């Protein structure tokens, strides 16, 4: 009789941490909390009607994903997007798309294919619903599942980290489509799955590379777009 009572507070604490984490994560990814925004633990505790302990634990998790930064004075802000080093991020991301695609085609199991297809169905449903946050989450999980199928925990870990760090950039990317992502991006995922299922290593590599390239080019054009308005003085 005492054992369930002893575990109950821990379970509730874990649920509270997850609740805070999911709210802050979504607001950061959706850019409701823009880069550089301060996160006030006291105001957040009042807003969510909970103690500061789960908030602090959620912030530690978000810091581990690179979404928040703890400053020397111990205050916390939403992490900036490092546009100056975006080329390095794109280099690493494209490489991981290709490497994990190749290795997944070589080593995948039927269970891997089932997991990848399940994430693809969720991604397709999110695209159909024009749900940007769901698209970002399910796209991340789709590619992370390919990373797991590659059977190299170092590659999988790096790929997951890059996918997590790129979620806000992906939000900007989807915004360029007004969250109406073209069906071609769903089809590209299906083509990658088919290549992995067929164990066609070279095709999986080529398709993964093309998939990464079109995303990178779109983001680069979006960032470089001249949105100045002529103004008579």
N, C-alpha and C positions, 0 to 999 in steps of 0.2 A: 504493500500500500504506500510505502514512503518513496519508492523509486520513481513512479510517475510524477509525484509532487516535486521531486528534486529536479527533474528534467524539464518541467513546464516553464520556469522562468527563462531558461536558456533558449527554448524553442520560441518563446515570445520575443526575446531579444533578437534572435535571428530573423524573425519575420519583420520586426521593426527596421532593422538594418536594410533588409531587401526592399522594403517599402520606400525608405528615404533614398536609397541608391537608385531605384528605378525612376523616381520622380526627377531627381537631379540629373541623372543620365539623359533622360528624354529632353529635359529643358536645355541642357548643354548641347546635345546633338542637334536639336531643332533650332538652335541659335536664339531661343527665347532668353537664355542667359548667354550673352555674347562674350567673346574672348576678353579677358581682363576684368570681368565683372567680379566684385567682391562677394564672398559668400559669408553672410553673418549667421553664425550658429544660433545666437539668441533669437533673432527674428525668425529663423527657420524652425526652431523649436516651438515658438509661439504659433507659427502658421500651421504646423503639422500636429500640434497638440501632443508633443512627446518630449522626453528628456533629451539632453544633449549627447548622451552616451551613444545611442544608435546613429546619431547624426555624424559624430566623429568617426565611428567605425565605417560608415558609408563613405565618408570623405577619404579615408585611407584606401578603400577599394578603388575609388575614382582616381586617386592619385596614382595608384599602380597601373591604371589604364591610360595615364597621361592626360586625363580630362581636366584635372584640377592641379594646382601647384600650391604648396605650402611655402610661404615667404619666410625670411629670417626672423621677422617679428611674430611668427606663428599664426599670422592671418592666412586665409585661404582665398585664392582667386581662381576663376576659370582660366585654364591654360590658353596661352596664345597659339594661334596657328602659325607655324614657322614657314612663312611664304618664301623667305630667302633661301631656305634649304629644301624647297619643295622638289627640286630636280633630283636630289639625293633620295628623297622618299619615293619618287616615281621609279627611279632606277631599281631600288630594293623591291618595291611592290611588283613591278613587271617581272623581275627575276624570280620571285616566289610564285607568281602565277605560272610561269613556265616550268620551273623545277617541280613543283607539286603536281602539275598536270602530267608531266612526263612520268614521274614516279608512281602516281596513282594509276596510270594506264598499265604500268608494269606489275604493280603489286596488289591492286584492289581485290577485294573479296566480294561475294554476293551481299554480305551484310553492309559493306561500304557503299555499294551501289544503292541499296535500299535506303540508307541514311541520306545519301546525296539526293536521290529522287524525292524523298520526303521534304527536304529543305527547298527543293526546286518547286514543288507544288505550293508550298507556303509563299515563296517569292512570287510565283505567277498570280496567286490570289491577291497578294498585296498590290501588285501592279494593276490588276483589274479594279481593285478598290481605290486606287490612287491614294493609298495610305503611305506617305513618305517614310514615317518612322518604321513602319512594318517592312517596307522595302529595304531600308538600310539594315535592319536586324536580320532579315531572312537572307539577304545577299551575303552578309557577313558569315552567317551560319553555313550557307551553301559552299562558299569557298573554303571555310575552315574545315568542313567535312572532307573536301578534296585533299586538304593538307593532312588530315588524319589518315586518309587512304594511302598517302605517299609512304607511310611506314618509317618516317624519320622524325623523331620527336623534336630535334633541333630546328628543322625546317618548319614543322608544324607550329612550334612555339613562336618563331620569328614571324611567320605568316599571320598568325592570330594577332600578334602585337601590331603589325602593320595595318591589318584590317580594322582593328580597334581605333588606332590613331587616325585612320582615314575616314572615320564615320562622319565627322563634321564637313570634311571636304566633299564627301558623297552627298551630304545634304545640300550643299551649294550646287552640286552637279544636278541633282534632281529638280532643284528650284528652277534651273534653266529650262526645264521642260514643263514648268508649272505643275510638277508632280504627275504629269501625264506621260509616263515613260513609254516610249515606243515598244511595240510587241517584239521588235527585232532583238531586244536585249534578253527577252525570255527565250527566244529561239536560239540565241548564241549559247546560253546555258545548256539547252537541250542538245546542241551539237557537241559541246564539250563532253557531256555525259555519254553520248553515243561513241565518241572516240575512246573514252576511258573504258567503256564496256567492251569495245572491240579490241582492247589492248593495242590500239594503234598509237604508239608513243610519239611518232613524228607529227601526226595530225593533232593529237592532244596538245603538243607543244605549240604548233602553229596557231591553233584556235585560241589557246590561252593567251598567246602573245598578241593576237589581233584584238582580243577582248580588252586586254589592258591598254593597248595603244589607242583605241577609240575613246576610252574614258579619259586618258591623259590628254589627248589632243583637245577634247571638248573643254576640259577644265582649263587648259592653257589658254584657249581662245576666250573663254569666259573671263578669266582674270585680266587678260590683256585688252579686253574690249574697251574702246574709247566711249565713255558715256557722258562726256562733257556736252554742255548745251551752249550754243552761241548766245551771247548776251550783250546787247548794245550798252555802251557806257556814255 
